[in-house]
Amino acid sequence: MTDKNRNLLIRVVTAAVLLPLVLWLIWLGGLAFAILIGVAAALCALELNLLPTSLPPPEPPKKNPVAEEIEELELESAVLSGAAIVSLGGAFLLPLLHEIRLGPVTSKQVLIAVLVIAFADALLFEEQIVNAPRRVALSVLGVVYPGLMLSSLVRIRQLEDGEWWIILTLTVTWLNDTCAYFAGRTFGKHKLYERISPSKTWEGAIGGGLGSIAGALIVQHFWIPQLAPWGAALIGAGAAVLGPLGDLSESLLKRAYGAKDSGRLLPGHGGMLDRIDALIFNAPFVLLCARLFA
């Protein structure tokens, strides 16, 4: 078995294990689903804030093992304190605030608190001033990028037939990714954006687009009849653009820090952000379309 086939098998097994749980929580909706999205957003924020640790360190002078271990512990402590922790908390809270009330707390206040605390953390604990903007930016990005954008899924679930709109969102995202993978593997010759993602091809992008449009039309026909077929096709076509854009955007971040994957949480898939990068961009778009077309 080749490495590619082995990796594909691991991906399929991981998806088969997690999919029933995800579908059950989608069907439940409410707070259970909001917690699922909050946890996913927090894990993505964690991976974002840990990306700088992927950078290869400059060649250090020889040190004794004890000193090296102390330096490694100090690095992990710095990365996982202050700005990074508040980023995780904010990303987790934003989806929940669409389902529960926490007194006077709003999404805007969460974003303001994250920004202020991240600056305070950089002022107090960042020894290298040149790293302070990156520290603050990753903290805020961890809240806005997965936290704010994935919150759209909670809003989608609250719609009439919201569970099927969630299924539609997942279908156009996953079919785009899957069809692009197999079309690119079979027919791919022309690189889509080699500077960021050398494996992606135009042939794969076309195959992914056809897959997402077909998936949208199938879900619309059986489960969302109030959505016109042309509206479903438009959602599929939009996902065929925004999904790869989300994938390339995440690849841009990883390439900037020399990381192959955002993490190792999901066997065969890499990190949480690797798995849902396209969904992060598609969710707000589907929410907009649901409000406009249905």
N, C-alpha and C positions, 0 to 999 in steps of 0.2 A: 504494500500500500504506500503510495506517495505521500509526501508531507502535506500537499494540498488536500488530498482525499481524507487524510487523517484529521486535518483541521476542520474540514467540512463535517465529518462524522461527529466530532466533539461539539461543534456548533449546533447540530441538529439535536443531539442528546440534551444539551443544556436548555435549548428552547422547549423541547418536549417536557422537561421537568418543570420549568417555570411557567409555561403557558397556562396550564389549568388554574394555578393560583391567581394569575393576572386576570383571567376571564371571570373567575368567581368574584373577585373584588370589583371588577367592572359591573357585574350584574348586581352586586350589593349596592354600589353607589354610596352616596352620603359620606359620612366621616371616614369609613373604612377606605373608600377609594381616595379621598383627599390625603389620608395618611400615606397610602401607597405612593402617590405622586410627590408628597413632601419628602419621603425617604429617598426616592429616586433623585430628586433635585438636590438634596443634601449630599448624597454620594457624588453626584457630578461636581458640586462645589468643592468637595474635598479633593477630588482628582485634579481640578483646575488649580487649586492652591498648592498642590504638591508637584505640579509640573516643573517648577524651577529646580527641584532636586534631581531632575533627569539630566541637567546639564553636566557634562564631564568636567570635574574640577581641574584647575591648573595643576601641573605636576609639582607636588609639594616636596620640600626637603625631607630627608629620611627622619622619621620620628619613632620613638619606642611605641609598642602596641598599646600601652595604657593611655598615652597622650592621644593616639588616633581614636581610641574608643570614646574618650571624653569629648573630643571634637564632634564625633558623629552624633552622640547623644545631645550635644548642644544644638546642632543643626536641626535635628528632628523636633526638639523642644521649641525652637524659634519658629519653625514652619507651622507647627500645630497649635500655636498659641495666638492670642490676640486677634489679629485681622482674619486669620484663617478660621478660627472657631466661630467668630461672629458671622462670617460668611456662610458657614454651614447652618447656623441657627436661622439666619434670615431666609435662606433658600428653603428650609423646612417649613417656616411659618407662612410664607406667602400663599402656597396652595391651600393651607388650612383656613386662612382668613376668609376664603370664599365659602367656607362651609360652617364655621363657628365664629362667634363673636368673642373677642378677648378685651372686653371693656372698651376703652376709647382707642385701642390700637388699630391702626389702618396700615395698608400696604405702603403708603407714602411715608408714614412714620417709621416703619421698619427699614426702608431704604435710607432715610436720613440717619437713623441710629447706626446702621452699618457703616456709612461713610464717616461719621464723626468718630466712632470707636476705632475704625481702621487707621485714621489719621493719628489719633492718640496713641495707638499701638506703635505706629511707625516712629513717632516722636520719642517715645519712651524706650523702645527696645531695639530699633534698627540701628546697628552700629555703622553700617555703610550707607551714607546718605544717598548714594547713587541708586541703591536698591529700594528706597522708600516709595517712589512712584509705582514701581512694579508691585510692591507689597499691597499698597492701597488699591491699585487698579484690579488686581486679581481678586481681592476681597469683594469689591463691588460687582465685578463681572460674575463671580460665583452666585450672587443673588439675582442679578438681572437676567443673565443668560439662561441657566436652567430654571431658577426659581420663578421668575416672572413669566417666562414664556410657557413653561409647563403648567402654570396655573390655568392656562386656557383649557386644559383637559378637564379640570374640575368644572369650569363654566359650561363646557360642552355637555358633560354628564348631567347637568341640571336642566338641560333643554328637554322638551317633549321628545320621547323616544331617544333620550340622550345616550343610552347604552349602545344603540345602533349607530349613532353618529361617532361614538368612540371606536366602534368596530370599523366603521368607514375610514376613520383617521389612521388606525393601525394597518388596515388592509392596503391603502394606497402607499403608505410608507414602506411596509415590509415587502409588498410585491414589487415596488420600484427597486428596492435594494436587491431582492432575490433575482428578479429577471435581468437586472443590469449585470449581476455577477455571472450568471450563466451565459447571457448573450455576449458579454465581453470575453469570457473564457473561450467561447466557441468561435466567435466572429471578429473579436477585437483586433484591430490593426492600427487605427489612428488614435493617437493619444489625445485625451480630453484636456488635461491640465498637468502636464508632466512635471512641472516645477514643484507642485504641491503633492500630487498623488499619481505616481508613475503608472500604477496599475489600471487606472480608469481610462476608458476609451469612449469615443463617440458612438461606436456600435453598441456598447453596453448601455450608454445613456438612452439611446433610441429604444432598445429592448426594455429598459426599465420604465420608460414613458408609456409604452404600449401596455405593459403589465399593470401600471397604476391606473390607467384609464379603464382597462377591462375590469379590474377589481372594483373600481368605483361604480361602474355600471351594474355589476352583479349585485353589490350590496344595495344599491338604490332600487333595483327591480324587485328584490325579495323583501326588503325590510324598511326602506324609506320611500314609499311610493309618493309621498307628498313632494319629494324633490324631483324636479324635471330631469329627464335623461341628459339634456344639454348641461344642466347644472352639475350633475355628477361627473360628466366628461370634463368640465372645466376644473372641478376639484382635482380630478386625476391628473390633468395636464399641469395644473399649478404645483401639485405635489412632485411631479416629475422634474420641475425646476428648483423648487425650494428644498426638496429633500437632498439632492446632490449638493446644493449650495451649503446646507447645514453640514453635510459630510466634509466638504472641502474646507469649510471654516474651522471645524475641529482639527482637521489635518494640518491646517496652517498653524494653529496653536502648538500642536505636538511637534511639528517640524522646527518651530522657533526654539524649542527646548530640547531638540534631539531625542524625542521620545517616540518609540514605535507604537505603544498603546498608552491610553490614558490611565490604565490600571490593570489589575489582574483578577478582578472580582468575579468575572464570568468566564469560565473555561471555554476557550475557542472563540470568544468574542472580545476579549480584552477587558476594559473597564466599562462601567455603566455609561459613561459619556460616549464611548465608542459605539455602544449599542443603540443609543437613542438620539444621536446627534441630528439625524434627519427629522425625527419626530419633534424635536424642539422647535424647528423652523416650520414644520407643517401644522402643528397644533393651532397657533394663532390664525393661520390662514383658513383652516377648516371652520373655526369658530366664526370668523367673519362671513364666510360663505353660508353657513347655517343660518345666520341672522338675516342675510340678504335674500336667500333663495327659498327659505322654508318658514 
